[in-house]
C-alpha cells in the first residue's frame, strides 16, 4: 500500500494505491490520520481509486479510521470504492461508511 495526503479546503484527502493488507504502511497511514485529527483537521476523504486489492487487515484499518474520526467529531468519506465495494457489501459494512463516486464529490460533501 502506498498513500499520499493533502489538504483540500480544510479536508484531509488520502489517495491510497496498491494492496491494502497491513504492515508498516498501514501503521504510517493511521499515524497520519491521527496527526490530522490532532491538528484539528477532522474531516477525512480516503480515495481508493488506485487500490487493487484489500484483505481483512486492510478492512480493519478502514474501520479503525472510521471509528477514530467519528470519536474525534469528524466525518470520513470513502471515494472511488469500486475495488472494495463487493467486500464492503459482502461484509455488510457498505452502509457503515459514507461514500462518494469521486474524490471531488467527497470533498464537496464535507465542505
DOMI-520122 format. One record per residue (C-alpha): residue number from 1; residue in one letter; z, x, y. Coordinates in steps of 0.25 Angstrom, whole numbers, plus 2048, in hexadecimal, padded with zeros to 3 digits. Each point is the difference from the previous one (the first is absolute). Layout:
<pts>
k:r:zz:xx:yy
NUM:A:Z:X:Y
...
</pts>
This chain:
<pts>
k:r:zz:xx:yy
1:X:800:800:800
2:X:7FD:805:80E
3:X:803:7F9:80D
4:X:7FF:801:80F
5:X:807:7F8:80A
6:X:7FE:7FD:80F
7:X:805:7F6:80A
8:X:7F7:7F5:805
9:X:806:7F8:80B
10:X:80F:802:7FB
11:X:7FC:7FD:7F2
12:X:801:80C:7F6
13:X:7F4:800:7F7
14:X:7FF:807:7F3
15:X:7F3:803:7F9
16:X:802:803:7F2
17:X:7F6:805:7F6
18:X:7FE:805:7F2
19:X:80A:7FC:7F5
20:X:80E:7FA:803
21:X:809:805:7F5
22:X:80C:806:805
23:X:804:80F:802
24:X:802:808:80C
25:X:7F5:7F9:808
26:X:808:7F3:7FE
27:X:80D:806:805
28:X:7F9:805:80C
29:X:7F9:7F3:803
30:X:80E:7F9:7FF
31:X:806:80A:809
32:X:7F5:7FE:80B
33:X:803:7F1:7FF
34:X:80F:803:802
35:X:7FC:809:80C
36:X:7F8:7F5:807
37:X:80C:7F6:7FE
38:X:80A:80A:805
39:X:7F7:801:80C
40:X:800:7F1:802
41:X:7F2:7FE:7FB
42:X:803:7F5:7F6
43:X:7F2:7F9:7FF
44:X:7F8:807:7F5
45:X:7F2:7FF:7FA
46:X:7FC:806:7F3
47:X:7F1:801:7FF
48:X:7FD:801:7F1
49:X:7F0:801:802
50:X:7FF:80D:7F9
51:X:80A:7FE:7F5
52:X:7F9:801:7F2
53:X:80C:7FD:7F7
54:X:80F:7FD:801
55:X:80A:800:7F5
56:X:80E:7FA:7FF
57:X:807:80B:808
58:X:7F6:7FE:80B
59:X:802:7F1:7FF
60:X:80F:803:801
61:X:7FE:809:80C
62:X:7F9:7F4:807
63:X:80B:7F7:7FD
64:X:80A:80A:805
65:X:7F9:802:80D
66:X:7FF:7F1:802
67:X:80F:7FE:7FE
68:X:803:80C:809
69:X:7F7:7FB:80B
70:X:806:7F1:7FF
71:X:80E:805:800
72:X:7FD:808:80D
73:X:7FB:7F3:806
74:X:7F1:804:800
75:X:7F4:7FB:7F9
76:X:7F7:806:7F5
77:X:7F1:7FC:7FF
78:X:7F7:806:7F4
79:X:7F2:801:804
80:X:7F3:801:7F8
81:X:808:7FD:7F3
82:X:7F3:7FE:7F7
83:X:804:80C:7F7
84:X:80E:7FB:7FD
85:X:7FE:7F1:802
86:X:7FF:7FD:7F1
87:X:80D:808:7FD
88:X:807:7F9:80B
89:X:7FB:7F2:7FB
90:X:804:804:7F1
91:X:80E:804:804
92:X:801:7F3:809
93:X:803:809:80C
94:X:7F4:7FD:808
95:X:808:7F5:807
96:X:80B:809:804
97:X:7F7:809:809
98:X:7F9:7FC:80C
99:X:7F2:804:7FF
100:X:7F3:802:809
101:X:7F2:802:7FD
102:X:7FE:80C:809
103:X:809:80A:807
104:X:7FC:7FA:80D
105:X:804:7F2:7FC
106:X:80D:806:7FB
107:X:804:807:80D
108:X:7FC:7F4:808
109:X:809:7F7:7F8
110:X:80C:809:804
111:X:7FC:801:80E
</pts>
